């Protein structure tokens, strides 16, 4: 990777060896040389993905997942708080301290000067509480062990390379399920390779279909190997705040659910 970058006058910013990828920067001449190099199989922008939803901010919140829990209980039997048996990775903005997240936690930050235990946005903490919060009103899987992988900043923005690396980190640290409540408008080679990496190791990736009332594809949710999830309203119809695309796999009660 380093020799390739040097040959074209580019700068090696980051290596992603598990994905046979790297992040390079350079001027137009360097990029033109890379595109023409037979060793380069794909060259794409390291564009930003955005966390899905406007769930955060606005003061204290409580957790109310009664509709979703009733649906799960009716079909699969009542959930109970048990010893952690599944490791759930939250690839997001971090996991901040909250009373509903007092059980087993560990994590890593892929951001420069980042700290996975600090969540400057609140989005990652909210997603963790919805998925695996404990307490009087637990999340959908309260017995899961939480693994925080911080890839997004305070504005909920995440580079494709960070998200791809975050998926690899989650898999390598033992996650069986990876939650990706973020997305972007188009696929990227590094992200596709990260999905390959998870699939080869039988790790389930769950991603947000999107929280805008438009019918479009959001990646990574649109990848057929990723479980794409949207939201239903209280009356069972499509929630106004959710996206719907051909790749959407699952719709579940989500309107009005509030989180940590």
Residue pairs with C-beta under 8 A, 6 or more apart in sequence:
1 12
1 15
1 22
2 12
4 10
4 34
4 37
4 39
4 40
5 11
5 12
5 22
5 24
5 26
7 33
7 37
8 26
8 30
8 33
8 34
8 37
9 26
9 27
9 29
9 30
9 33
10 24
10 25
10 26
10 30
10 31
10 33
10 34
11 24
11 25
11 26
12 22
12 23
12 24
13 22
13 23
13 24
13 25
14 22
14 23
14 161
14 165
15 22
15 23
16 22
16 23
16 161
16 164
16 165
16 168
16 190
18 168
18 172
18 197
19 164
19 168
19 190
19 193
19 194
19 197
20 193
21 161
21 164
21 189
21 190
21 193
23 46
23 161
24 30
24 34
26 34
31 43
34 40
34 43
35 43
41 189
42 189
44 160
44 188
44 189
44 190
45 160
45 188
46 159
46 160
46 161
46 190
47 159
47 160
47 184
47 186
47 188
48 157
48 158
48 159
48 160
48 184
49 152
49 157
49 158
49 159
49 160
49 163
49 182
49 183
49 184
49 219
50 156
50 157
50 158
50 182
50 183
50 184
51 92
51 93
51 121
51 123
51 152
51 156
51 158
51 181
51 182
52 181
52 182
52 183
52 208
52 210
52 211
52 218
53 123
53 181
53 208
53 211
53 241
54 211
55 122
55 123
55 126
55 127
55 258
55 259
56 121
56 122
56 123
56 126
57 122
61 126
61 258
61 259
61 260
62 137
62 258
63 100
63 129
63 130
63 133
63 135
63 137
63 138
63 139
63 258
63 259
63 260
64 137
64 256
64 257
64 258
65 130
65 137
65 138
65 139
65 140
65 257
66 137
67 234
67 253
67 257
68 140
68 252
68 253
68 254
68 257
69 79
69 138
69 140
71 252
71 253
72 79
72 140
73 79
79 138
79 140
79 141
79 142
79 143
80 143
81 134
81 138
81 142
81 143
82 143
83 143
84 103
84 104
84 143
84 144
84 145
85 143
85 144
86 141
86 143
86 144
86 145
86 176
86 177
87 144
87 145
87 146
87 147
87 173
87 174
87 175
87 176
87 177
88 131
88 132
88 141
88 144
88 145
88 146
88 147
88 175
88 176
88 177
88 178
88 179
89 147
89 148
89 149
89 170
89 173
89 175
89 177
89 178
89 179
90 124
90 127
90 128
90 131
90 146
90 147
90 148
90 149
90 179
91 149
91 151
91 163
91 166
91 167
91 170
91 178
91 179
91 180
91 182
92 123
92 124
92 127
92 128
92 148
92 149
92 150
92 151
92 152
92 179
92 180
92 181
92 182
93 119
93 120
93 121
93 122
93 123
93 124
93 125
93 150
93 152
93 153
93 154
93 156
94 107
94 109
94 114
94 115
94 116
94 117
94 118
94 119
94 120
94 121
94 124
94 125
94 148
94 150
95 101
95 105
95 107
95 116
95 117
95 119
95 124
95 125
95 128
95 146
95 148
96 117
96 118
96 119
96 122
96 124
96 125
97 117
98 125
98 129
98 133
98 260
99 135
99 260
100 129
100 133
100 134
100 135
100 137
100 138
100 139
100 260
101 125
101 128
101 129
101 132
101 133
101 134
101 146
101 260
102 134
102 135
103 132
103 134
103 142
103 145
103 146
104 145
104 146
105 145
105 146
105 147
105 148
106 145
106 146
106 147
106 148
106 173
107 116
107 117
107 146
107 147
107 148
107 149
107 150
108 116
108 148
108 149
108 150
108 169
108 173
109 115
109 116
109 149
109 150
110 149
110 150
110 151
110 162
110 165
110 166
110 169
111 150
111 151
111 153
111 162
114 150
115 150
116 148
116 149
116 150
117 148
119 125
119 150
120 153
120 154
121 152
121 153
121 154
121 155
121 156
123 152
123 156
123 181
124 148
124 150
124 152
125 259
125 260
126 259
126 260
127 179
127 181
127 259
128 139
128 146
128 148
128 260
129 139
129 259
129 260
130 139
130 140
130 257
130 259
131 139
131 140
131 141
131 144
131 179
132 139
132 140
132 141
132 142
132 143
132 144
132 146
133 139
133 142
133 259
133 260
134 142
144 177
147 170
147 173
147 174
147 175
149 166
149 169
149 170
150 166
151 158
151 159
151 162
151 163
151 165
151 166
152 158
152 162
152 182
156 182
158 166
158 182
160 184
160 188
160 190
160 191
161 190
163 180
163 182
163 191
163 194
163 220
164 188
164 190
164 191
164 193
164 194
165 194
167 178
167 180
167 191
167 194
167 195
167 197
167 198
167 205
168 194
168 197
170 178
170 198
170 203
171 178
171 197
171 198
171 201
171 203
175 203
176 203
176 204
177 203
177 204
177 206
178 198
178 203
178 204
178 205
178 206
179 206
179 207
180 205
180 206
180 207
180 208
180 220
180 221
180 226
181 207
181 208
182 207
182 208
183 207
183 208
183 210
183 218
183 219
183 220
183 221
184 218
184 219
185 216
185 217
185 218
185 219
186 219
187 219
187 220
187 222
187 223
188 219
191 219
191 220
191 223
192 223
195 205
195 220
195 223
195 225
195 226
198 204
198 205
199 205
199 225
204 227
205 220
205 225
205 226
205 227
206 226
206 227
206 229
207 218
207 220
207 221
207 226
207 227
207 228
207 229
208 218
208 221
208 228
208 229
208 230
209 218
209 221
209 228
209 229
209 230
209 242
209 243
209 244
209 245
209 247
209 248
210 216
210 218
210 221
210 230
210 242
210 243
210 245
211 231
211 241
211 242
211 243
212 241
212 243
213 240
213 241
213 242
213 243
214 243
215 243
215 244
215 245
216 243
216 245
217 245
217 246
217 247
218 243
218 245
220 226
221 228
221 229
221 245
221 247
221 248
222 228
222 245
222 247
223 247
224 247
227 249
227 250
228 245
228 247
228 248
228 249
228 250
229 248
229 249
229 250
229 251
229 252
230 238
230 239
230 242
230 243
230 244
230 248
230 250
230 251
230 252
230 254
231 238
231 239
231 241
231 242
231 251
231 252
231 253
231 254
231 255
232 238
232 239
232 242
232 251
232 252
232 253
232 254
232 255
233 239
233 240
233 255
234 253
234 255
234 256
238 244
238 251
239 254
239 255
240 255
241 255
242 251
242 254
244 251
